[in-house]
Structure formats: structure tokens, C-alpha cells
């Protein structure tokens, strides 16, 4: 099954910095979809913040600027602490 991949629009972004040019592109892969966030200024801080709002158990992989950043494993959840 191909995952639906979509860009999260600025109108859904609450941090004013997310509306300014520059930063990283973060892709969060779930079972059936991939959400793409652009203009992320501090990916690790952003992902820690997002993790408290979403179901982290549903995340399969995270990429930052096309590079692997996180995949599930026995000790990797510390990223979100």
C-alpha cells in the first residue's frame, strides 16, 4: 500500500517561526501517511514538542532534510523525553 504524503500547510502551524523562510524539512512517517513539515528551525526541539501532542507509537520513521533521524527501537524513545 502506498502511503499518502502531504505537506502540512502553514495555516495549521502555530509557531510564528514556522512561517518564516529557512530551516529544515521534517517528514514523519506513519503506517498509512507521511506528514511533511518545512521551515522547522530546530528539528529536535520541534519533534519533542510534537511527540507530546501525537501518538508516538504510530510513528514508523522520521527524516530531517532527507536523512534518517529516528526509527523505533528499544532506546530511541528518549528523543521524546
C-alpha positions as a printed Julia matrix, in Angstrom:
81×3 Matrix{Float64}:
  0.0    0.0    0.0
  1.39   3.39  -0.99
  1.4    5.98   1.75
 -0.4    9.27   1.28
  2.21  12.0    1.51
  1.25  15.59   2.13
  2.7   18.94   3.11
  1.26  20.41   6.31
  0.03  23.88   5.38
  1.17  27.0    7.22
 -2.36  27.68   8.45
 -2.06  24.56  10.65
  1.29  25.64  12.11
  1.12  27.52  15.42
  4.72  28.66  15.9
  5.37  32.02  14.17
  8.86  30.81  13.19
  7.18  28.14  11.04
  6.0   30.92   8.75
  9.47  32.37   8.18
 11.75  31.1    5.38
 14.64  28.78   6.17
 15.12  25.79   8.39
 14.74  22.07   7.87
 12.23  19.76   6.24
 10.87  17.12   8.62
  8.99  14.04   7.37
  7.06  11.99   9.9
  6.15   8.55   8.54
  3.08   6.8    9.94
  1.56   3.48   8.85
 -0.56   4.96   6.07
  0.62   8.55   5.64
  3.63  10.84   5.66
  3.34  14.38   7.01
  5.88  16.91   5.72
  6.75  20.0    7.75
  9.0   22.63   6.19
 10.68  25.68   7.75
 11.48  23.83  11.01
 14.19  25.83  12.76
 15.16  23.32  15.5
 14.13  19.78  14.46
 14.96  18.0   17.73
 13.07  20.54  19.85
 10.2   20.56  17.35
  9.89  16.78  17.38
 10.0   16.62  21.17
  7.16  19.15  21.25
  5.14  17.29  18.61
  5.61  13.95  20.4
  3.6   15.15  23.37
  0.66  16.01  21.12
  0.51  12.94  18.88
  0.51   9.17  19.18
  4.25   8.46  19.04
  3.56   4.73  18.96
  2.15   5.24  15.46
  5.35   6.8   14.11
  7.4    4.47  11.91
 10.25   6.76  10.88
 11.34  10.4   10.96
 13.57  12.08   8.38
 15.18  15.52   8.56
 16.34  17.02   5.25
 16.07  13.61   3.58
 18.35  11.91   6.13
 17.22   9.3    8.67
 16.73  10.94  12.07
 14.78   8.37  14.07
 13.34   4.87  13.82
 11.64   2.88  16.57
 13.86   0.82  18.83
 14.25  -0.12  22.47
 16.16   3.04  23.44
 15.15   5.59  20.83
 12.09   6.96  22.63
 14.46   9.04  24.78
 14.41  11.58  21.94
 10.91  12.47  23.07
 11.61  12.73  26.82
